Amino acid sequence: MHGLPFETILFAFMLTLLAGMSTSIGAVLAFFSKSKNYTILSLGLGFSAGVMIYVSFVEILVKSKESFTLLYSNEITGEALSVLCFFAGILLSAIIDRLIPDDVNPHETKSNSELLELKADAKNQKSNLALKRTGLFTALAIAIHNFPEGFATFVSALHDPTVGISIAFAIAIHNIPEGMAVSLPIYHATGDKKSAFWYATLSGLAEPVGALVGFFLLFPFMGGATLGITFGLVAGIMIYISFDELLPAARVYGNAHTTIVGISLGMLVMAISLIGFKLV
């Protein structure tokens, strides 16, 4: 990865920035959320999970194994180290989740009825301060979560633009309900759409920040070992996001059928894009 052209680095960063900024979409949707059908959101979340699961096992984890195998000239060693890094990525994500209380954790998905309860609570003036506090802490929690996600998107885009675009798209869909989780309580506590929008948007900016920090920390040391570790961690992070966050959220906003349709479509699109890229 040494000697990468500036255009490649800029492209990877812009993908990460756009993925993070999709929290703004969620912020706007929260202003209009009533008793609506979130089937499209459920399909989108399932689609994101399908993309991430497929690309993690078929492409990213394989790249980790290949990097280690090339470095140590031993396929068994390469596979063992890639698996170790994969589970380290899952553990890292789990630790981050564990450190954040459930009531402000953006990945503890709220159902539509719970979203309506937040609005009802906002009518009680005594609860407004607590409601705003919930929104602010949720914004902080999302920022912490988005840090490794931004790094994963950025590194994937640097190495393979096709994979990077797919992951960025999946992360973007995944960030929409997170933007709602920030915007909804702040908006209904204060009535200020601008504040709610900007807090949600700022929480998403942790994605490009994570990309930059990861890049400057790791770029000077990029080699076979660092690539193997990075891709192994990225695969683990993606799988954790998919099974712990995206799939439960897809079920909440839809049902089992919308979820599996979304997953299947995500995997199909990812498979076709990978095959198409290799044919070019």
RODO-2510 file (C-alpha; in nm, 4 decimals, decimal comma):
residues 280
     n   res          X          Y          Z
     1     m     0,0000     0,0000     0,0000
     2     h     0,3030     0,2212    -0,0080
     3     g     0,3060     0,4809    -0,2822
     4     l    -0,0705     0,4998    -0,3203
     5     p    -0,1770     0,7879    -0,5456
     6     f    -0,3448     1,0816    -0,3765
     7     e    -0,6613     1,0240    -0,5854
     8     t    -0,7005     0,6748    -0,4367
     9     i    -0,6628     0,8045    -0,0821
    10     l    -0,9050     1,0912    -0,1478
    11     f    -1,1599     0,8537    -0,3018
    12     a    -1,1433     0,6224     0,0016
    13     f    -1,1819     0,9160     0,2387
    14     m    -1,4796     1,0588     0,0474
    15     l    -1,6544     0,7206     0,0591
    16     t    -1,6056     0,7106     0,4349
    17     l    -1,7267     1,0689     0,4720
    18     l    -2,0436     1,0009     0,2707
    19     a    -2,1144     0,6852     0,4733
    20     g    -2,0839     0,8807     0,7975
    21     m    -2,2965     1,1694     0,6736
    22     s    -2,5951     0,9400     0,6181
    23     t    -2,6804     0,9969     0,9844
    24     s    -2,8155     1,3268     0,8496
    25     i    -3,0755     1,1332     0,6489
    26     g    -3,1892     0,9608     0,9666
    27     a    -3,2058     1,2970     1,1421
    28     v    -3,4436     1,4338     0,8781
    29     l    -3,6592     1,1181     0,8786
    30     a    -3,7016     1,1541     1,2547
    31     f    -3,8783     1,4871     1,2026
    32     f    -4,1531     1,3109     1,0080
    33     s    -4,1627     0,9749     1,1892
    34     k    -4,5134     0,8935     1,3025
    35     s    -4,6899     0,5590     1,2927
    36     k    -4,5286     0,4669     0,9608
    37     n    -4,4365     0,1425     0,7939
    38     y    -4,0589     0,1018     0,7963
    39     t    -4,0526    -0,1885     0,5482
    40     i    -3,8073    -0,0104     0,3166
    41     l    -3,5746     0,0588     0,6095
    42     s    -3,5984    -0,3079     0,7120
    43     l    -3,5093    -0,4188     0,3593
    44     g    -3,2213    -0,1710     0,3538
    45     l    -3,0808    -0,2933     0,6847
    46     g    -3,1094    -0,6556     0,5695
    47     f    -2,9405    -0,5580     0,2434
    48     s    -2,6539    -0,3980     0,4385
    49     a    -2,6124    -0,7114     0,6483
    50     g    -2,6050    -0,9283     0,3346
    51     v    -2,3356    -0,7101     0,1784
    52     m    -2,1207    -0,7098     0,4919
    53     i    -2,1551    -1,0820     0,5687
    54     y    -2,0775    -1,1855     0,2112
    55     v    -1,7835    -0,9535     0,1594
    56     s    -1,6363    -1,0334     0,5018
    57     f    -1,6248    -1,4098     0,4486
    58     v    -1,5688    -1,4243     0,0723
    59     e    -1,3286    -1,1350     0,0211
    60     i    -1,1861    -0,9560     0,3267
    61     l    -1,1078    -1,2571     0,5480
    62     v    -0,9551    -1,4302     0,2455
    63     k    -0,7285    -1,1290     0,1868
    64     s    -0,6159    -1,1502     0,5496
    65     k    -0,5284    -1,5166     0,5072
    66     e    -0,3451    -1,4482     0,1787
    67     s    -0,1369    -1,1707     0,3377
    68     f    -0,0299    -1,3894     0,6293
    69     t     0,0319    -1,6926     0,4049
    70     l     0,2526    -1,4869     0,1737
    71     l     0,4419    -1,3467     0,4708
    72     y     0,5071    -1,6788     0,6464
    73     s     0,4984    -1,9104     0,3409
    74     n     0,2628    -2,1419     0,5262
    75     e    -0,1098    -2,1708     0,4517
    76     i    -0,2037    -2,3169     0,7904
    77     t    -0,0217    -2,0369     0,9727
    78     g    -0,1872    -1,7811     0,7459
    79     e    -0,5332    -1,9196     0,8134
    80     a    -0,4752    -1,9456     1,1886
    81     l    -0,3559    -1,5856     1,2162
    82     s    -0,6409    -1,4520     1,0006
    83     v    -0,8955    -1,6348     1,2173
    84     l    -0,7297    -1,4980     1,5314
    85     c    -0,7533    -1,1403     1,3974
    86     f    -1,1122    -1,2022     1,2852
    87     f    -1,2258    -1,2928     1,6366
    88     a    -1,0172    -1,0079     1,7772
    89     g    -1,2266    -0,7730     1,5600
    90     i    -1,5470    -0,9228     1,7008
    91     l    -1,4108    -0,8906     2,0547
    92     l    -1,3084    -0,5277     1,9969
    93     s    -1,6595    -0,4401     1,8769
    94     a    -1,8165    -0,6262     2,1699
    95     i    -1,5989    -0,4392     2,4209
    96     i    -1,6995    -0,1031     2,2719
    97     d    -2,0667    -0,2054     2,2918
    98     r    -2,0241    -0,3254     2,6485
    99     l    -1,8786     0,0065     2,7653
   100     i    -2,1891     0,1995     2,6543
   101     p    -2,5085     0,1801     2,8664
   102     d    -2,8064     0,0129     2,6936
   103     d    -3,0352     0,3132     2,7347
   104     v    -2,8126     0,5342     2,5168
   105     n    -2,6577     0,2643     2,3000
   106     p    -2,7626     0,3369     1,9397
   107     h    -2,7480    -0,0334     1,8624
   108     e    -3,0156    -0,1170     2,1175
   109     t    -3,2812    -0,0715     1,8519
   110     k    -3,6072     0,1065     1,9322
   111     s    -3,9327    -0,0170     1,7835
   112     n    -4,1850     0,2192     1,6284
   113     s    -4,3963     0,2069     1,9458
   114     e    -4,0941     0,3037     2,1535
   115     l    -4,0221     0,5933     1,9177
   116     l    -4,3784     0,7129     1,9699
   117     e    -4,3316     0,6840     2,3476
   118     l    -4,0337     0,9188     2,3226
   119     k    -4,2577     1,1739     2,1542
   120     a    -4,5248     1,1320     2,4195
   121     d    -4,2655     1,1855     2,6915
   122     a    -4,1571     1,5051     2,5214
   123     k    -4,4989     1,6569     2,5952
   124     n    -4,4112     1,6424     2,9621
   125     q    -4,1902     1,9465     3,0258
   126     k    -4,0186     1,7782     3,3220
   127     s    -3,8860     1,5059     3,0948
   128     n    -3,7430     1,7388     2,8304
   129     l    -3,4027     1,7763     2,9957
   130     a    -3,3671     1,4012     3,0377
   131     l    -3,4826     1,3469     2,6790
   132     k    -3,2257     1,5910     2,5438
   133     r    -2,9580     1,4285     2,7599
   134     t    -3,0496     1,0916     2,6076
   135     g    -3,0034     1,2339     2,2587
   136     l    -2,6665     1,3872     2,3415
   137     f    -2,5339     1,0697     2,5035
   138     t    -2,6612     0,8687     2,2086
   139     a    -2,4685     1,1019     1,9761
   140     l    -2,1528     1,0374     2,1778
   141     a    -2,2157     0,6628     2,1759
   142     i    -2,2618     0,6616     1,7987
   143     a    -1,9413     0,8602     1,7535
   144     i    -1,7507     0,5951     1,9507
   145     h    -1,9081     0,3138     1,7472
   146     n    -1,8435     0,4864     1,4163
   147     f    -1,4707     0,5171     1,4772
   148     p    -1,3780     0,1552     1,3868
   149     e    -1,6472     0,1469     1,1167
   150     g    -1,4849     0,4445     0,9434
   151     f    -1,1465     0,2772     0,9626
   152     a    -1,2859    -0,0445     0,8144
   153     t    -1,4524     0,1373     0,5242
   154     f    -1,1425     0,3449     0,4501
   155     v    -0,8948     0,0562     0,4502
   156     s    -1,1244    -0,1593     0,2354
   157     a    -1,1655     0,1218    -0,0193
   158     l    -0,7888     0,1784    -0,0349
   159     h    -0,7232    -0,1834    -0,1186
   160     d    -1,0245    -0,2540    -0,3425
   161     p    -1,2537     0,0298    -0,4628
   162     t    -1,5379    -0,2107    -0,5496
   163     v    -1,5398    -0,3599    -0,2012
   164     g    -1,5020    -0,0125    -0,0515
   165     i    -1,8069     0,1214    -0,2372
   166     s    -2,0180    -0,1761    -0,1281
   167     i    -1,9158    -0,1452     0,2357
   168     a    -1,9643     0,2329     0,2339
   169     f    -2,3155     0,1862     0,0959
   170     a    -2,3955    -0,0761     0,3594
   171     i    -2,2591     0,1437     0,6390
   172     a    -2,4595     0,4390     0,5057
   173     i    -2,7878     0,2456     0,5323
   174     h    -2,6843     0,1224     0,8758
   175     n    -2,6272     0,4823     0,9899
   176     i    -2,9780     0,6037     0,9006
   177     p    -3,1536     0,4646     1,2128
   178     e    -2,8586     0,5852     1,4204
   179     g    -2,9261     0,9396     1,3006
   180     m    -3,2894     0,8936     1,4038
   181     a    -3,1789     0,7751     1,7491
   182     v    -2,9909     1,1026     1,8027
   183     s    -3,2281     1,3431     1,6338
   184     l    -3,5604     1,2193     1,7688
   185     p    -3,5126     1,2815     2,1428
   186     i    -3,3318     1,6146     2,0918
   187     y    -3,5936     1,7443     1,8484
   188     h    -3,8892     1,6466     2,0645
   189     a    -3,7244     1,7812     2,3788
   190     t    -3,6285     2,1183     2,2342
   191     g    -3,8406     2,1629     1,9215
   192     d    -3,5209     2,2755     1,7484
   193     k    -3,4762     2,0924     1,4181
   194     k    -3,1400     2,2553     1,3468
   195     s    -2,9807     2,1380     1,6724
   196     a    -3,1202     1,7868     1,6298
   197     f    -2,9918     1,7724     1,2722
   198     w    -2,6419     1,8948     1,3539
   199     y    -2,5933     1,6686     1,6560
   200     a    -2,6875     1,3683     1,4413
   201     t    -2,4594     1,4875     1,1609
   202     l    -2,1648     1,5432     1,3961
   203     s    -2,2017     1,1922     1,5385
   204     g    -2,1563     1,0570     1,1852
   205     l    -1,8376     1,2583     1,1313
   206     a    -1,6598     1,0130     1,3612
   207     e    -1,6433     0,7822     1,0567
   208     p    -1,3993     0,9970     0,8527
   209     v    -1,2120     1,0853     1,1728
   210     g    -1,1644     0,7139     1,2394
   211     a    -1,0417     0,6724     0,8833
   212     l    -0,7824     0,9482     0,9193
   213     v    -0,6559     0,8316     1,2578
   214     g    -0,6264     0,4720     1,1373
   215     f    -0,4534     0,5819     0,8192
   216     f    -0,1884     0,7985     0,9865
   217     l    -0,1240     0,5400     1,2584
   218     l    -0,0938     0,2400     1,0271
   219     f     0,0250     0,3749     0,6919
   220     p     0,3946     0,4063     0,7930
   221     f     0,3910     0,0393     0,8970
   222     m     0,1868    -0,1061     0,6095
   223     g     0,3247    -0,4426     0,5051
   224     g     0,2173    -0,8061     0,4908
   225     a     0,1624    -0,8421     0,8659
   226     t    -0,0222    -0,5115     0,9046
   227     l    -0,2456    -0,5885     0,6063
   228     g    -0,3258    -0,9331     0,7420
   229     i    -0,4128    -0,7943     1,0855
   230     t    -0,6139    -0,5056     0,9419
   231     f    -0,8263    -0,7174     0,7088
   232     g    -0,8841    -0,9773     0,9798
   233     l    -1,0017    -0,7076     1,2220
   234     v    -1,2179    -0,5429     0,9549
   235     a    -1,3920    -0,8744     0,8770
   236     g    -1,4619    -0,9298     1,2472
   237     i    -1,5982    -0,5766     1,2912
   238     m    -1,8256    -0,6181     0,9886
   239     i    -1,9642    -0,9512     1,1091
   240     y    -2,0318    -0,8083     1,4558
   241     i    -2,2143    -0,5094     1,3063
   242     s    -2,4225    -0,7418     1,0885
   243     f    -2,5335    -0,9937     1,3502
   244     d    -2,5522    -0,7718     1,6573
   245     e    -2,6929    -0,4543     1,5026
   246     l    -2,8239    -0,4766     1,1468
   247     l    -3,0208    -0,8016     1,1599
   248     p    -3,1997    -0,7276     1,4922
   249     a    -3,2832    -0,3776     1,3642
   250     a    -3,4133    -0,5194     1,0357
   251     r    -3,6500    -0,7458     1,2314
   252     v    -3,7729    -0,4570     1,4462
   253     y    -3,8480    -0,2308     1,1502
   254     g    -3,9953    -0,5111     0,9370
   255     n    -4,0333    -0,8877     0,9738
   256     a    -3,8515    -1,2126     0,9019
   257     h    -3,9490    -1,2065     0,5336
   258     t    -3,8312    -0,8516     0,4627
   259     t    -3,5068    -0,9301     0,6464
   260     i    -3,4186    -1,2415     0,4465
   261     v    -3,5137    -1,0723     0,1182
   262     g    -3,2818    -0,7846     0,2058
   263     i    -2,9990    -1,0197     0,3055
   264     s    -3,0306    -1,2231    -0,0137
   265     l    -3,0363    -0,9140    -0,2338
   266     g    -2,7328    -0,7721    -0,0545
   267     m    -2,5347    -1,0921    -0,1042
   268     l    -2,6425    -1,1156    -0,4697
   269     v    -2,5421    -0,7579    -0,5485
   270     m    -2,2096    -0,8034    -0,3684
   271     a    -2,1373    -1,1288    -0,5528
   272     i    -2,2197    -0,9779    -0,8932
   273     s    -2,0090    -0,6669    -0,8248
   274     l    -1,7066    -0,8756    -0,7194
   275     i    -1,7352    -1,0999    -1,0252
   276     g    -1,7817    -0,7982    -1,2526
   277     f    -1,4762    -0,6253    -1,1060
   278     k    -1,2611    -0,9337    -1,1675
   279     l    -1,3811    -0,9579    -1,5281
   280     v    -1,2858    -0,5981    -1,6063
***
